[in-house]
Structures are given as structure tokens and as C-alpha cells.
Amino acid sequence: MTAYWIAHVTVTDAKAYAGYQSLAPAAFARHGARFLARGGASEVLEGPELARHVVIAFPSLQAARDCYHSPEYRAARASRAGACIAHVVIVEGLADAEPLPEGGLSPQPGVLPGK
């Protein structure tokens, strides 16, 4: 099942962050990542303002975990130390995306409210 890596990043030292940008693509490619959003226009509706937003699709939750913990990505993370403020989350996608029911959101994926 597809999983998503969601990162919110504020770069504080562009020169140092460039090292990360040169190293990270190898880790992403090795683990089957596909960028769905990277940078681009955004609007914060709630929460703190962070400058850059990235959404990456992986073939599975395990692939996303393996990428994050890989030697290639560890090297990339080390190169960006002190160069940004980052919040990174991985989340498993739904097996079958379903429309929002009239009753609202369900606390559990695949379970309709009131059932």
C-alpha cells in the first residue's frame, strides 16, 4: 500500500542545505520515491509557518522507513544539520480511497461513522 513522506522545512542556511539537496536524491531513487509536491506555492491555514512543503509517495510504509534509515539518507541528513528546521512524518495511505460520507469523518480508515 502506498505511503507518504510529508516534510515541512524552513531552510536557515542555504549553502549548507545544498549538501543535503545533492545527496538525498540517491536515497529517494533507491527506494522508489515519487515526488508529488516539492516547494511550490502553499498557504498555511493552521499551525506554524514553515517555508517549504514536500510530499513524497513510496511503494509502501516499509519503503519509506527504509529510505529514512538508509545510509544514503543518513548522510544527507547529517549534511543538513543546523541548516534547516524540519518536521518529517510518514503516513500509510488508504487501500481504497473513498469519498467523504455525509456523516463526516470516521475515526478509523474504512469505517463509516455510526457503524
Secondary structure, DSSP 8 states (H G I E B T S, - for coil): --EEEEEEEEES-HHHHHHHHHHHHHHHHHTT-EEEEES------SS---SEEEEEEESSHHHHHHHHHSHHHHHHHHHTTTTEEEEEEEEE--SS-----TT---SSTT--TT-
